[in-house]
């Protein structure tokens, strides 16, 4: 048999997600989750009036997905997340259409800004969002792990209590001050 070329014709539309999309979303966009997890997340979002979930639909199959959520502290800002497109559809520009639809949905929600948080190591993803018109916002995120200090204080307190009988508060307060000073 000879190789033959043929044209594929199809359409993909972006629409609001519905409960029936859970199975296809799990299969094509979120295979790392169980079907029940996807269904639970989807149903929770569909019940919320500050979240819009959109899917890219190909012949009744949800092959792409994006979420727009109103920021809890600023009702003019929308946070986009969960942009996912099934592998075979990535080269067809489905993500571009999902971003456009997310922008339209955000405008309908009364939002004036869209943002997404990404880790710096995701350079190709960051570049793709820049291609869509997003820009980096100068921000500093600081974090402090509290459990490590609590564990150190507890260990020191236990050692002190073993060596002599002392009121626990008289041991903890100086140690906390010493920890804070260092």
N, C-alpha and C positions, 0 to 999 in steps of 0.2 A: 504494500500500500504506500502510495506517495504521500509526502507531507502536504497538507493543504492549509492555506490561510483562510481564515474566516473572520468576520467582524462580529464583535460582541456588542449588543445593544441592551442597555438597561438604564435604570434611573435610581438615584438615591435621593431621598428627601429627608430633611431634618424636621422633626416634629416633637411635641411634648411627649415625655415618657408616660407609660401607663403600667398598671400592675402586670399585664400580660408580657411585658418586656423582660421580666426577671430571668427567665430561662435562657433567652438568647444573650442577654447582657453577661450572664455568668459564663456561658460557652465562649463568646467571642471577645469580650472585653475584660472580664475579671475571673479568669480560670483559677486564680490562686485562692478564691473564696468559694465557699459552698453555695449551692443554689439558695438555701435558706437564708444565709447571711446577705446575699444580694437582694433577695425578696424583702427581708426585714428592713434593710437600708433604704430600698426603693420606696416601700410603703411609708416609712417614717418621713422621708422627704416629700412624698406626694401629699401628706397630711399637713405639712408646714406651709404657711402662706408666704414665707420669706425665702423660699428655696424654689428654684426652677431647674428641672432635670430635662435635658434634651437628648434625643437619640437620632442617629443617622439610620434610616430605615431603607433596607434593600429587599424588595419583594416580601415585606412582612417580617424581616429579620433585623433586629437591632444590632448593627455591626459597628456602631460608634456611639460615644457618649460624652457628655459634658454637664457639669453642674454649675449653677450660678446661685450664690448665697449672699443675701444682704448682710453686711458687716454688722455685728451686734452693737458696736459703739458708734457707728457713723452710718446713718441710713441713706447716704448718698454714694456709698462705696459697696461694690459687689466683689466677692471673692470667687474666682473660678477654680474648679478643682475636678479631679477625676476625668481629665481628657484622656480618652482611650479609643483607639480605632483598631479593629481586627487587621492583622497583618496583610492579607491580600488587598485590602481597601486603602492602605496607607498611601500608595503611589497615585491614587485617583483624586487626591486633594480633599478627602473627606474631612480631615482636621480643619482645613481652611473654612469649609462650610459650617462646621460646628462652632468655630470661633465667631464667624459672622452672625450666626443665629444667637449665640450667647450675648453678643453685643446688642442685638435687637431686643432680646428678652430683658437684658439689663435696663435698656432705655424704657421699655414698657413697665418695668418695676419702679421707675423713677430714679434709677441710679445714674450717676454722672461719671463714675470712675470704676474701672475694673482692675483688680490686682490678683496676683498669684504669688505664693511663697515657694521658692525653690532653693535647694541647697547648692552652694557654689560649685560643687563637683559635677553638676549636671550641665556642663557647658553646651552640648548640642541642643538640649531642651531650652536652655536660656536663650541661645541664639535664635531658635525657632520663634519663641515668643517676641523677641526683638523684631524679627521679620514681620510679625503681625502688628507691629506698632507699639508694643510695650517697651517701657524704659525702666532702667534700674533706679531704684529709690535708695538714696543713702540712708542706711539704717544700721544701728549697732544693736546686737542682741547679746546680752550678758546673761549668764546663768550661773547658779551656785548650787552644788549638790549638798543638800542639808543632811542627808542620812549619814554621810561619812563623818561629819563633825559630831553628830549625836552619838554615833558608835564610839568615837574616840573619848568623849566625855563619859559615857557609860563604862567603858573599860577602865579609865582612870579612877572613876568613883569606886568601882568594884575592888581595884587594887588597894585603894586607900582604906576602904571599909574592912578589908581582910587584915591589914596591918594594925589597925587600931579602931576602937569603937568611937565613931564620931557621927554627929547628926548629918544626914545626907545633904541637906541644903547648905550647910557650912562648907562642904567639900565641893559641891557643884558650882556655886557662885564664883569662887576664886578661879576655878578651872575655866569657866566660861569667859571670865575677864582676861585670863592669860591667852586663851584661844583667840579672842577678838583682837588682842594686841599684836599677835604674831602674824 
